Amino acid sequence: MFLSKKKLFGNNIPPRCEYCRYSTKNNSGKLSCPYGAGTLEDTCKRYEYNPLKREPRSVQTLPKFTADDFKL
């Protein structure tokens, strides 16, 4: 009857402190978590996903084509 809601970046996001509501990064890129996790890949029992902390992957550049590439 009810449709399942799709999350902003998909439903298969592995939990990482990098995306947690409670974690913060300092200027040197190190993670600071008040609940004990120490690295970007760790998680703790207080993990709460925050989609605004997730950085999208960079766009790949396309190769340069010439008119000769499209001739038969």
Secondary structure, 3 states (H helix, E strand, C coil): CCCCCCCCCCCCCCCCHHHECCCEECCCCCEECCCCCCCCCCCCCCCCECHHHCCCCCCCCCCCCCHHHHCC
